[in-house]
Amino acid sequence: MSQRHEGEKSSNTLVPENWPIGQRIRISTTLGEELEGEIYCFDSLTSTVVLQDGEDTPTTRKSYRILNTNFVAKTLLLGPAKAELRPVRSVDLAKVRAKEATALAEAQKEIERIGVGVTAEAQRIFNALAKT
């Protein structure tokens, strides 16, 4: 059975007692966006909630959305919160830095491929040839 909580724009509606970790929730934002996911964490200091998308299995990749609670218009709790939560794994900072360096190098290559003073059509042709 779902409970309905009408959120106002104040962060006091988003306290961990109201939105327990592991709770499935549907959020309507003030920008008209509808989000659904599991509450991964909540930070009252920054007024943010992190929603986890995806199935909760050890082998499934998940995505996370960080939402400023000042943009929450309405909330709908979808069933009870989980009784048991899986522990959070540690983050390998060396892997994160390597991934960041690779992404920055790729972005730099993309920037270098942009022609100066060329038409959009010429740039599309160059981009297509660069992929081969």
N, C-alpha and C positions, 0 to 999 in steps of 0.2 A: 504494500500500500504506500502511495507517495504522499509526502507532506509538501505543502506549498508554503514558501516563504517569499513574500513580496519584498524585494530588496530596495532600499533607498540608496542614494548616492553616498551615504556616510559609511565609513569603514567599520563602524561598530556593529553592523549587521553581519559582518564576516569575521566572527570570532571562532576559534577552533571548537568551542562547545557547540556552536550551531552547525558547523560544517566539519564533521570529523574526518580525519585522514582515512582514505579508503572508500569514502562515500561517492557513489555515482550521482552526477548532478547535470542538469541542463541549465545553461545560463543564456539569457538574452541580454545583449549589450545595448548601451545607449546609441550605438551606431547601427543597430538593426541586425547584428550578427548573432547567430545561434550557435552555441558551443555545447558539446556534451563530452563528458569524460569522468575520470575518477580523480578525486582530490588527492594530489600527491603531497603537497605541502602548502602551508599558508604562512605569510609573514606579515604581522600587524605593523611592524616598523615601516616597511615599504609599501604597505597596503597592496600586496600582490598575492595571488593564488596561482599555483601551478597545477594544471590539469594534465593527466596522463591519458593518452589515447591508445587503443590497441588491446588485444587480449592479454590477460594476465597469466602468461605461461613463461617458464624460464627460457624458452627458445624463440619466442616471438619478439621482434623489434618493436619498440614503442616510440611514440613521438610525444613531445611535451609542449604545452602552450602556457606562456606566462601572461597573466591578465591583471591589469591594474583594476582593483576593485571599485575605483571611482567611476568606471565605465559599466558597472553592472546595473541593469535596469530591473530584471526579474530573475528569480532562481526557482528551480523545481528539483527537489531531492527525489532520486529514483531508487526507491527501496532502501533497505537497511545498509549500514556501513559494514565492511568486512570485519569479521572477528579476528582474523589473523593477517598480519602484513609480512611480506617477505623483507629481509634485511636489504639495505642499500649497499651495493658493491662499491669498493673504493675506485677512484679515478686514477688512471696512470697518466700523470702529467707529461711524461716524455712522449707518449702517444698523442696527447692533445696538442702539444707544441709541434710535433712532426706534421700532424694533420693541418694545423694552422699555417705552417710554413709552405706546405704543398698548395693549399688554397690561395695563399698570397702570391706564390710564384705563378699559378695559373691565371690569377686576376691580372698580374703584371703582363703576362703574355697576351691576354685579351686586349689590354690597353694599347700595347705596342702594335697590334694588328689594325687598329683604327686609323684609317687614312685621313690626312689633313687636306681639305679642299677638294674632296672627291664627292661625286654624287652618291645618293643612297643606293642606286642600282649598281654602280661600280663597287661599292663596299660589299654588297650582297654577293656579287660575282667573286670578289677576292676571298670572302669568307668561305664560299663553297669550294674554291680551289684549295684553300689552306687546309681543309678537312681531308683532302685526298692524299 
